Amino acid sequence: MSVTILMDNYTDMLLPSSSTAVRPPILMNETSFLFPIAEHGFSAIIEILYNDIDKKNRYLFDTGVSENGIIYNADLFGIDFRTIEAIVLSHGHMDHCRGVVNALKRMFKPTDIIVHPDAFLKRWVVFPGRKKEKMPTLDENELRNNRAILHKIKDLSYLPLINDGNSFDNNNHHLLMITGQIPRETGLEKGLPPQYKEGESNNKEKKLVPDPLVNDDQAVIANIKDKGLIIITGYGHAGIINTINYAKKITGINKIYTVLGGFHLTGGTIFKEAIEPTIAGLQRPIRNTLYHVIVRAGKEPIK
Protein backbone atom coordinates (compact mmCIF):
# COMPACT_ATOMS: atom_id res chain seq x y z
CA MET A 1 0.00 0.00 0.00
CA SER A 2 1.24 3.49 -0.82
CA VAL A 3 -0.19 6.89 0.11
CA THR A 4 0.54 10.06 -1.87
CA ILE A 5 -0.30 13.26 -0.02
CA LEU A 6 -1.85 15.51 -2.66
CA MET A 7 -2.63 18.34 -0.26
CA ASP A 8 -1.64 19.31 3.25
CA ASN A 9 -1.48 22.62 5.08
CA TYR A 10 2.32 22.63 5.21
CA THR A 11 5.12 21.89 2.80
CA ASP A 12 8.87 21.72 3.34
CA MET A 13 10.98 21.11 0.23
CA LEU A 14 14.13 20.60 2.31
CA LEU A 15 12.87 17.38 3.88
CA PRO A 16 14.88 14.49 2.40
CA SER A 17 13.38 11.29 1.06
CA SER A 18 13.69 8.16 3.18
CA SER A 19 13.09 4.43 2.96
CA THR A 20 9.35 5.02 3.52
CA ALA A 21 8.79 8.50 2.04
CA VAL A 22 9.60 9.72 -1.47
CA ARG A 23 9.52 13.49 -1.86
CA PRO A 24 9.66 15.59 -5.04
CA PRO A 25 13.10 17.00 -5.97
CA ILE A 26 13.99 20.66 -5.59
CA LEU A 27 16.01 20.69 -8.81
CA MET A 28 15.45 18.94 -12.12
CA ASN A 29 17.52 19.28 -15.31
CA GLU A 30 19.61 22.01 -13.65
CA THR A 31 16.54 24.22 -13.12
CA SER A 32 14.33 24.85 -10.14
CA PHE A 33 11.59 22.26 -9.97
CA LEU A 34 8.07 23.52 -9.40
CA PHE A 35 7.10 23.29 -5.75
CA PRO A 36 3.86 21.64 -4.64
CA ILE A 37 1.43 24.08 -3.06
CA ALA A 38 -0.01 23.79 0.45
CA GLU A 39 -3.39 24.93 1.71
CA HIS A 40 -5.66 24.42 4.69
CA GLY A 41 -7.23 21.05 4.03
CA PHE A 42 -6.31 17.51 3.07
CA SER A 43 -6.21 15.11 0.14
CA ALA A 44 -4.45 11.81 -0.51
CA ILE A 45 -4.15 9.13 -3.18
CA ILE A 46 -4.31 5.60 -1.75
CA GLU A 47 -2.91 2.75 -3.85
CA ILE A 48 -3.26 -0.95 -3.16
CA LEU A 49 -0.49 -2.88 -4.93
CA TYR A 50 -0.66 -6.61 -5.64
CA ASN A 51 2.47 -8.75 -5.49
CA ASP A 52 1.11 -11.80 -7.26
CA ILE A 53 -0.65 -10.13 -10.21
CA ASP A 54 -0.05 -7.08 -12.35
CA LYS A 55 -2.81 -5.01 -10.78
CA LYS A 56 -3.38 -2.00 -8.56
CA ASN A 57 -6.35 -0.15 -7.12
CA ARG A 58 -6.18 3.63 -6.81
CA TYR A 59 -8.55 5.76 -4.71
CA LEU A 60 -8.82 9.46 -3.87
CA PHE A 61 -9.44 10.40 -0.24
CA ASP A 62 -10.66 14.01 0.17
CA THR A 63 -10.06 16.81 -2.32
CA GLY A 64 -8.78 19.91 -0.49
CA VAL A 65 -10.21 23.38 0.06
CA SER A 66 -9.64 25.04 -3.33
CA GLU A 67 -11.07 24.07 -6.68
CA ASN A 68 -7.69 23.46 -8.33
CA GLY A 69 -5.13 22.84 -5.56
CA ILE A 70 -5.05 19.06 -5.91
CA ILE A 71 -5.18 19.38 -9.69
CA TYR A 72 -1.98 21.46 -9.64
CA ASN A 73 -0.16 19.05 -7.33
CA ALA A 74 -1.38 15.96 -9.18
CA ASP A 75 0.01 17.35 -12.44
CA LEU A 76 3.29 18.04 -10.64
CA PHE A 77 3.43 14.47 -9.35
CA GLY A 78 2.39 12.94 -12.68
CA ILE A 79 -0.88 11.50 -11.35
CA ASP A 80 -3.54 10.75 -13.96
CA PHE A 81 -7.02 11.19 -12.47
CA ARG A 82 -8.41 8.75 -15.02
CA THR A 83 -6.72 5.94 -13.07
CA ILE A 84 -8.72 6.71 -9.92
CA GLU A 85 -11.50 4.18 -9.33
CA ALA A 86 -13.45 5.87 -6.54
CA ILE A 87 -13.48 8.86 -4.20
CA VAL A 88 -13.97 8.76 -0.43
CA LEU A 89 -14.95 11.99 1.33
CA SER A 90 -14.11 12.07 5.02
CA HIS A 91 -16.88 14.62 5.70
CA GLY A 92 -18.71 17.53 4.10
CA HIS A 93 -16.59 20.50 5.17
CA MET A 94 -15.20 22.64 2.37
CA ASP A 95 -11.53 22.10 3.26
CA HIS A 96 -11.93 18.42 2.41
CA CYS A 97 -14.32 18.38 -0.52
CA ARG A 98 -14.27 21.63 -2.49
CA GLY A 99 -11.97 20.21 -5.16
CA VAL A 100 -14.22 17.22 -5.88
CA VAL A 101 -16.02 18.68 -8.92
CA ASN A 102 -12.81 19.52 -10.79
CA ALA A 103 -11.41 16.11 -9.85
CA LEU A 104 -14.48 14.49 -11.40
CA LYS A 105 -14.00 16.56 -14.56
CA ARG A 106 -10.49 15.12 -14.87
CA MET A 107 -11.72 11.53 -14.62
CA PHE A 108 -13.78 11.51 -17.83
CA LYS A 109 -15.97 8.65 -16.59
CA PRO A 110 -18.69 7.82 -14.07
CA THR A 111 -16.98 7.67 -10.66
CA ASP A 112 -18.16 6.24 -7.35
CA ILE A 113 -18.14 8.58 -4.35
CA ILE A 114 -18.53 7.09 -0.87
CA VAL A 115 -19.82 9.69 1.58
CA HIS A 116 -21.86 9.89 4.79
CA PRO A 117 -25.39 11.28 4.23
CA ASP A 118 -24.77 14.16 6.67
CA ALA A 119 -22.06 15.52 4.38
CA PHE A 120 -24.85 17.17 2.37
CA LEU A 121 -26.35 19.06 5.32
CA LYS A 122 -26.71 22.83 4.97
CA ARG A 123 -24.57 24.12 7.80
CA TRP A 124 -23.78 27.42 9.46
CA VAL A 125 -21.19 28.68 11.94
CA VAL A 126 -22.56 30.81 14.76
CA PHE A 127 -20.08 32.53 17.07
CA PRO A 128 -21.39 34.44 20.10
CA GLY A 129 -21.55 38.15 19.40
CA ARG A 130 -20.70 37.74 15.73
CA LYS A 131 -22.67 37.49 12.51
CA LYS A 132 -23.64 33.92 11.60
CA GLU A 133 -22.21 32.64 8.35
CA LYS A 134 -23.41 29.92 6.01
CA MET A 135 -20.81 27.29 5.19
CA PRO A 136 -20.21 26.11 1.61
CA THR A 137 -21.99 22.82 1.03
CA LEU A 138 -21.73 19.87 -1.31
CA ASP A 139 -24.17 20.19 -4.20
CA GLU A 140 -25.60 16.75 -4.92
CA ASN A 141 -26.99 17.77 -8.31
CA GLU A 142 -23.65 19.26 -9.39
CA LEU A 143 -21.87 16.05 -8.45
CA ARG A 144 -24.34 13.91 -10.40
CA ASN A 145 -24.11 16.25 -13.38
CA ASN A 146 -20.37 15.53 -13.40
CA ARG A 147 -21.02 11.77 -13.50
CA ALA A 148 -20.62 11.05 -9.79
CA ILE A 149 -22.25 7.84 -8.60
CA LEU A 150 -23.13 8.71 -5.01
CA HIS A 151 -23.13 6.10 -2.26
CA LYS A 152 -24.49 7.83 0.85
CA ILE A 153 -23.55 5.30 3.50
CA LYS A 154 -23.79 5.90 7.24
CA ASP A 155 -22.26 2.65 8.38
CA LEU A 156 -19.30 0.47 7.44
CA SER A 157 -18.45 0.01 3.74
CA TYR A 158 -15.58 -1.37 1.66
CA LEU A 159 -13.49 -0.80 -1.44
CA PRO A 160 -13.35 -2.05 -4.12
CA LEU A 161 -17.09 -1.79 -4.77
CA ILE A 162 -18.83 -4.47 -6.82
CA ASN A 163 -22.35 -5.19 -8.02
CA ASP A 164 -24.72 -3.10 -5.87
CA GLY A 165 -21.93 -0.73 -4.82
CA ASN A 166 -22.10 -1.63 -1.13
CA SER A 167 -20.65 -5.13 -1.12
CA PHE A 168 -17.12 -6.44 -1.58
CA ASP A 169 -15.26 -9.38 -3.00
CA ASN A 170 -14.67 -11.94 -0.24
CA ASN A 171 -11.82 -13.45 -2.27
CA ASN A 172 -9.96 -10.15 -2.37
CA HIS A 173 -7.72 -9.79 0.67
CA HIS A 174 -6.49 -6.33 -0.30
CA LEU A 175 -9.40 -4.21 0.88
CA LEU A 176 -9.95 -0.75 2.23
CA MET A 177 -12.53 -0.38 4.96
CA ILE A 178 -14.45 2.89 5.37
CA THR A 179 -15.61 3.36 8.94
CA GLY A 180 -18.77 5.34 8.38
CA GLN A 181 -19.99 7.17 11.48
CA ILE A 182 -17.58 6.79 14.40
CA PRO A 183 -18.95 6.48 17.96
CA ARG A 184 -17.87 9.24 20.34
CA GLU A 185 -16.88 7.52 23.57
CA THR A 186 -13.88 9.27 25.13
CA GLY A 187 -15.52 12.62 25.84
CA LEU A 188 -12.35 14.48 24.77
CA GLU A 189 -13.70 15.69 21.47
CA LYS A 190 -16.02 18.66 21.17
CA GLY A 191 -16.57 18.30 17.43
CA LEU A 192 -17.17 21.81 16.12
CA PRO A 193 -19.19 23.67 18.78
CA PRO A 194 -20.09 26.73 16.62
CA GLN A 195 -21.63 24.51 13.91
CA TYR A 196 -25.40 24.51 13.28
CA LYS A 197 -27.54 22.88 10.62
CA GLU A 198 -30.70 24.08 8.94
CA GLY A 199 -33.85 22.61 10.43
CA GLU A 200 -37.50 23.33 9.73
CA SER A 201 -38.04 26.84 8.37
CA ASN A 202 -40.48 29.44 9.63
CA ASN A 203 -41.98 32.25 7.58
CA LYS A 204 -38.89 34.44 7.56
CA GLU A 205 -35.74 32.37 7.88
CA LYS A 206 -34.32 28.89 8.34
CA LYS A 207 -34.33 27.53 11.87
CA LEU A 208 -30.82 26.62 12.95
CA VAL A 209 -30.28 23.53 15.09
CA PRO A 210 -27.02 22.82 17.00
CA ASP A 211 -24.91 20.30 15.08
CA PRO A 212 -21.53 20.23 16.84
CA LEU A 213 -20.52 16.59 16.42
CA VAL A 214 -19.82 16.42 12.65
CA ASN A 215 -21.27 12.92 12.55
CA ASP A 216 -20.26 12.49 8.91
CA ASP A 217 -16.59 12.29 9.91
CA GLN A 218 -15.13 8.95 8.78
CA ALA A 219 -11.76 7.32 8.21
CA VAL A 220 -10.19 4.71 5.93
CA ILE A 221 -8.57 1.52 7.28
CA ALA A 222 -6.25 -1.06 5.74
CA ASN A 223 -4.75 -4.16 7.34
CA ILE A 224 -1.17 -4.71 6.22
CA LYS A 225 0.11 -8.26 6.58
CA ASP A 226 2.55 -8.74 9.46
CA LYS A 227 2.39 -5.04 10.30
CA GLY A 228 -1.09 -4.06 11.49
CA LEU A 229 -3.69 -1.42 10.76
CA ILE A 230 -3.11 1.73 8.76
CA ILE A 231 -5.71 4.37 9.67
CA ILE A 232 -6.12 7.47 7.52
CA THR A 233 -8.29 10.32 8.77
CA GLY A 234 -9.44 13.50 7.06
CA TYR A 235 -9.82 16.07 9.83
CA GLY A 236 -10.50 13.68 12.68
CA HIS A 237 -13.56 15.46 14.10
CA ALA A 238 -14.56 12.18 15.77
CA GLY A 239 -11.29 12.27 17.71
CA ILE A 240 -8.25 10.23 16.85
CA ILE A 241 -8.60 8.03 19.96
CA ASN A 242 -12.24 7.25 19.13
CA THR A 243 -11.19 6.51 15.55
CA ILE A 244 -8.41 4.14 16.60
CA ASN A 245 -10.62 2.35 19.12
CA TYR A 246 -13.40 1.95 16.57
CA ALA A 247 -10.96 0.66 13.94
CA LYS A 248 -9.74 -1.98 16.39
CA LYS A 249 -13.31 -2.93 17.26
CA ILE A 250 -14.64 -3.38 13.72
CA THR A 251 -11.54 -5.20 12.46
CA GLY A 252 -10.81 -7.30 15.54
CA ILE A 253 -7.15 -6.28 15.17
CA ASN A 254 -5.36 -4.50 18.03
CA LYS A 255 -2.03 -3.88 16.35
CA ILE A 256 -1.69 -0.35 14.92
CA TYR A 257 1.03 0.28 12.34
CA THR A 258 0.38 3.86 11.20
CA VAL A 259 -2.09 6.66 11.88
CA LEU A 260 -2.05 9.38 9.25
CA GLY A 261 -4.10 12.51 8.56
CA GLY A 262 -5.83 15.24 10.55
CA PHE A 263 -6.28 15.01 14.34
CA HIS A 264 -8.32 18.23 14.78
CA LEU A 265 -6.29 19.52 17.72
CA THR A 266 -5.82 23.12 16.58
CA GLY A 267 -8.29 25.97 16.71
CA GLY A 268 -7.67 27.75 20.00
CA THR A 269 -8.95 27.07 23.49
CA ILE A 270 -11.88 24.92 22.28
CA PHE A 271 -9.55 22.03 21.52
CA LYS A 272 -6.49 22.81 23.64
CA GLU A 273 -7.67 20.77 26.62
CA ALA A 274 -7.86 17.63 24.46
CA ILE A 275 -4.21 17.70 23.38
CA GLU A 276 -2.53 16.11 26.43
CA PRO A 277 -5.19 13.38 26.95
CA THR A 278 -4.98 12.58 23.24
CA ILE A 279 -1.19 12.22 23.42
CA ALA A 280 -1.58 9.90 26.41
CA GLY A 281 -4.20 7.88 24.55
CA LEU A 282 -2.00 7.57 21.47
CA GLN A 283 0.82 6.13 23.54
CA ARG A 284 -1.29 3.18 24.66
CA PRO A 285 -1.74 1.53 21.22
CA ILE A 286 1.89 2.32 20.44
CA ARG A 287 2.97 0.41 23.56
CA ASN A 288 0.74 -2.50 22.54
CA THR A 289 2.42 -2.63 19.13
CA LEU A 290 5.89 -2.64 20.73
CA TYR A 291 4.78 -5.39 23.07
CA HIS A 292 3.85 -7.70 20.19
CA VAL A 293 7.14 -7.07 18.39
CA ILE A 294 9.25 -7.65 21.47
CA VAL A 295 7.43 -10.85 22.48
CA ARG A 296 8.02 -12.29 19.01
CA ALA A 297 11.70 -11.53 19.48
CA GLY A 298 11.66 -13.65 22.63
CA LYS A 299 12.53 -10.76 24.95
CA GLU A 300 10.85 -9.38 28.02
CA PRO A 301 8.04 -6.89 27.29
CA ILE A 302 8.47 -3.24 28.14
CA LYS A 303 6.68 -2.36 31.38
Secondary structure, 3 states (H helix, E strand, C coil): CEEEEEECCCCCCCCCCCCCCCCCCCEECCEECCCCCCCCCCEEEEEEECCCCCCEEEEEECCCCCCCHHHHHHHHHCCCHHHCCEEECCCCCHHHHCCHHHHHHHHCCCEEEEECHHHHCCEEECCCCCCCEECCCCCHHHHHHCCEEEEECCCCEEECCECCCCECCCCCCCCEEECCCCCCCCCCCCCCCCEEEEEEECCCCEEEEECCCCCCCCEEEEEECCCEEEEEECCCCCCHHHHHHHHHHHHCCCCEEEEEECCCCCCCHHHHCCHHHHHHHHHHHHHHHHHHHHHHCCCCCCC
